[in-house]
Amino acid sequence: MALHFTGQVTNNFELIEPNDYETTINLEYKKTNAGELYINCKFAIRDDVEQDFQRRIVFDGIYKSKATGEFQANKINALLAAVNANEEHPRWDFDDYDDVIQFLNDKKVKVTVEMQKADLNNPSSSDRNTIKFLSYRPTEYKEVVYTAPITQNAQPVFEQPILEPTKQEETVEDKGFSFDVNDLPF
């Protein structure tokens, strides 16, 4: 088998439009060009929610403070606050940063994507997407997975998770009687 390359590099990715997006978190350790350890935050735009740019990834970083040598607590606290808002049992205590990363991976949050203009003093730079500083917010959608009762010939009721908004504040009124839609048995 022979391989052939053209030597041409193309960038087929259009920039993501600035907006709010429902995302899934993926954190991992990386090193900067200077060799400093940081937490690379990848926010994958969810494809289980109706929105543009599904499955595209926007990056953010959690760097160590020069004063303390610890990772930026304000960013970690903001991510934990966004995630814990939808948790039945919020978690605030961790053994170490590995434990924090493991807890946050695959969690859902809403973020604001912004556009950062190219650096005019650097000819190799270009416009790029960034996450607005501390824009992490609780997701507006949670996954609800329905399964069939366990029987010998049971088939799954739904193959994919059903998404429901987490906030429902509407009420229904019928001849002076009102109730919260969250109180309905179905």
Buried (B, 14 or more C-beta within 10 A) or exposed (E): EEEEEEEEEEEEEEBBEEEBBBBBBBBEEEEEEEEEEBBBBBBBBBEBBEBEBBEBBBEBBBEBEEEEEEBBEEBBEBBBBBBBEBEEEEEEEBEEBEEBBEBBEEBBBBBBBBEEEEEEEEEEEEEBBBBEEBBBBBBBBBEEEEEEEEEEEEEEEEEEEEBEEEEEEEEEEEEEEEEEEEEEEE
